[in-house]
């Protein structure tokens, strides 16, 4: 089976799982369960441009990432950027369209969207010690978003015309002069994917980041 066919099948499985999850989250009579807050990020959390954010999702692809990244607690990451005074989280993500026909791409979401309970079960915010480098990295990430960068389904770190989540964060900081990864990486050997790539734990383990808040 070709990689394209497998990825298409994986996308279909993701859609089915999301539909099942949505149905299971509704109580009898069509009411949605409200056992968790709509947004996991605490209201008093103070984000800054360049903060690196992590979350663990509950969808199929999140479980795939967690299965491959044995050292990690998170399945997805992004970077906080400033848009005319509003803080948004820039991240590369598949399977989260904003509208019908929306392609998988680098997005800029409000924190309450990124950490919505439908998308995250736990989360964390980490911060670089050098605020200037963090701001520069945020600016790079914003440029990547503005150019309409598609999601990199091949997970190819050498191709910066497309990005996957950890590639985006690592690239933004590297352009700002800071190597968060320092040679770490994972070889993924799954039935539908064999590749070398950077996992969330490779970013999280950076000695240049410190945890600000977990939730």
N, C-alpha and C positions, 0 to 999 in steps of 0.2 A: 504493500500500500504506500502511495507517495506521501511526502510530508504535507502537501497541500490538502490531500484527501483526509489525512489524519487530523490536521488542524481544523478542517471543516467539521469533521465528526465531533471533535472536542468542543467546538463552538456550539454545535447542536446539543450535546450533552449538558453544556453549561446552561443553555436556555431552558432545557427541560428541568434541570435541577432548580433553577430560579423560580420556575412556575410552580413546582411542587412545594418549594420553601414558602412562596407567597401564599399558596393555598393552605398550608399547614399552620401559617401564622394567623389565620383568621378563625375567630371563634364562631360557634353556631349562630346563624342569623346574619352572617356576613360581617360581623364586627372584627376588626383587627385587634390582636392581643396587644396590650400596652404594658407588659411586664418590665420593659426597659425604656429608658429615655430615648427620645427621637435622635439625640446627638450624644455620643459618649464623651466628647471633649468637655471638661468642666467649664462652667460659665466664667470662672475667674482665671482661667488659663491665659497667659499673656504671650502671644506668639510674636516673633520678630522675623524680618526678612532673612532668609538663609537658614532658618531652623529646618532640621530634617525630621520629618514625621513618619511614623510607622503605624501600621494597623494589621490586624489579622482578620481576614474575612471568613465567611462561612460557605462560600460557593465552591464549585468543583475545582476551578483553577487555583483557588487558595489552598485547597487540600493537596493539590498536585505540588504546589510550591513547598508546602510544609513537609510533604513526603520526601522531596528532593533535598531540602535544606535542613538536615538533621540538627544542626547547631543553633537554629534560629527559633524565635518566638513569633516572628511576623512574616506575613506573606506579601506585603506591599509597602512601598515607600514613596515619598514625594518631598518637595521642597517649598517652603513658604516664600512668596514673592509679593512685592508691593505694586499695586496697580492704582495709581492716583490716590494714594492714601488708604485704599482698601486691601486687606491682606487676603490673598488667595493661595491655594495649594496647587502647585503645578505638578502634574504626575502623568505618566504614560500608562494607559490602562486599556485592556480589551474588555468587551462585553458590558460597557456602561454607556450606552448611547444617550445623548441629550434629546434626540428627536429621531423619528423614523428615517432610516437611511444614513444615520450618523456613523461614519467609519471609526474604527479603532484608531485612537490618536492620542497625542499629548493634550491634556485638558488643563483648565484652570478652574478649580472648584472652590466654593466657599468652604471654610472649615467644617461647618455643620453638614455640608454635603459629603465631604470626604470621610468624616467620622460618623455618618448616619448609622443608626443601629442596624439597618438593612445591609450595610456594607462592612461593618466592623464589629467584632466581639470584644477586642481589647485594643489599646493604642498607647503610643508614647511619643513624646517630643524630645528631641536631642538638639544640642546647640554647640556650634563651633566656638572655640575660645577667642578666635580672632574675628571681631565683628565686621571689620572692613572686608575681609575675604568672604565672609558669609553674605554680605550685601552684594559683592561682585558676583558670587555664585548665583544668587537669586536673580540678578539682572540677566545672566546668561540663560538661566532656565526660562525666564520670561521671553527672551528672544526665540528660544526653541519653540515655545508655545505659539508665539505670534507668527512664525513662519509656517504654521499648519503641519507640523511634523507628524507623520503617521506612526502607528505602533509597529515595532519591529518583531514580527512573528518568527523571524529566523534567529533572534537573540544573537546578533552579530555585532560585537563591540567595535569592529573596524568600520562599520557602515554608520556614519553619524547623520545620514539623511533620514534614518528611521531610528526610533528609540524604544527601549523597554524601560521599566520603572527604575531599576538600579543603575542602568546605563545612563539615564538622564541625570540622576543625582551625582554620580561619579564624574560624568563629563562636565557638569556645571562647576563643580569644585576644582577639577583639574584645570579648567580654563582660567579659574581665579587664582591658580598657583598652589593648590593644596590637593595632595593625593590621599583621598580617604581610603582607598582600597589597599594600596601598598602590596600589590602582588597576590592578594587573596582571590580566590575564585573556586568554582565548583565544576566538576565534570558531571553532566546530567546524562544518565543512562536509563531512560525509561522506554517502554515499548513504542511510544509515539514520538520520542525526541531523544536524540543523542547530540549533545553540544557542550561547549565550555562557555560559561557565563558567570556573571556576578550575581550573587544572591543577597537578599536583605541582610542576612547575618554578616556578610562581608563588609557592608556599610556600617552596620551597628557596632561591630568590633573595633571601629576606628579609634585610635588613641587621641584623635583630634576632636572627638565629640563627647559631650557629657549629657547625661540624662537630666531633663528639667522636670518632667512630670510623667507619671504612668497612670493609666486609668482603664 
